[in-house]
Amino acid sequence: FFNPNPATPMLRSLVGSEMCIRDRAYSVTDDDGNQILYLFEEEDDAVRYALLLENSDYPEMHVLEVEDEVMLRTCEVHNYNYTVITSNDIVIPPKVRHDFI
């Protein structure tokens, strides 16, 4: 992905590549049963998490990079719950497979 303005803050989401989940974002379910989108600040963290998912028999994942304001606004407009994963966070794939939003 080419970012024409490297100063623009970007967030990364994971999307599945299988036909049944094409163009759908990966999410996890919290303790209250809510779907939560993981939005990664760092591309390396998003790629690493995608590889962990694939090693746990999830479908192949792709990292989608979007301007942070656009991504957050899209989540808010569609009432998607999200959390921003920073380089200081540690996230581990869930043991139970989850759906895509």
N, C-alpha and C positions, 0 to 999 in steps of 0.2 A: 504494500500500500504506500503510495506516495503522498506525503503531506506537503502541499505547496507552501504552507506557512509554518515552518518548524516552531515558531513561537506560540502557535495555537495549542492550548492544552487539549490532549486527546484522552479518551477512555477506550478500553477494549472490552468487548463482550465475546462470548463463545457461541458459535452457531454450529448446528449439526450438519453433516453433509449427506446423510441418507435421504432418499427421496421422500419418505414419510415425514421427515422433520426439517426438510430444506427450508432455509431462511427463518428458522425459529431459534430463539435464543435459549441457551441452557440456563436452568434455574435450579435452586435447591429449595427444600421445604423446611421451614423453621419449626420450632417446638409447638407453635400454635396452628400449624398446618398451612401457613401462608407461603406462596411461591416468592422467592427472593432471587432477583438477578444479581450475579456477581459482575461488577464493573471494575476492571483492573486498570490502575494508573500506569503500570509498567508492562510493556509488551513481553519482556522475558518472563514475568510472573504468569501472564495469561497463557503463554506457550507451554510453560512448565506444568501448569494446572491441566491444560488440555491433554498433555502427554500422560499425566497421572490418570485422567479419566479413561483414555484409550487403553492404557495398561490394565484397567479394571473392567474391560469388555464393554465400554461405552462405544458408540459409533465414533467415527473419525470426526474431530472437531476442527474448526477454523476460527482464527482470531479476526474479529471484525473491529476495525478502528474507526471511531467517530468522534467529532469534536465534542468535548465534555458538555458544553451548554446544550447542544442539540440532543445528546444522549439523555441527559437529566430531564430536559423538558419533555422529551418523548415519553419517558417513564411516567412523569407526572400527569401528562395529558391522558394516558391510557391506564392510569391508576395501577402501574406496576410498582411493586415494592422492590427496592434495590439497596445494595450496600457497595460502597467504593472500597476496593481492596488496595491498600497502600503497600509500599515496599516493606513496611514494618509488620505487616499482617502475615499470619501463617494460616493457610486454608488447606484442608485435606478433603479429598472427595468422600462423599457419604458412602456408607456400606450398602445402602439401599438405593437402587436407581431411581431417578426422578424424571419428571416430564420436562418438556420444553414449553416455553410460553410463546 
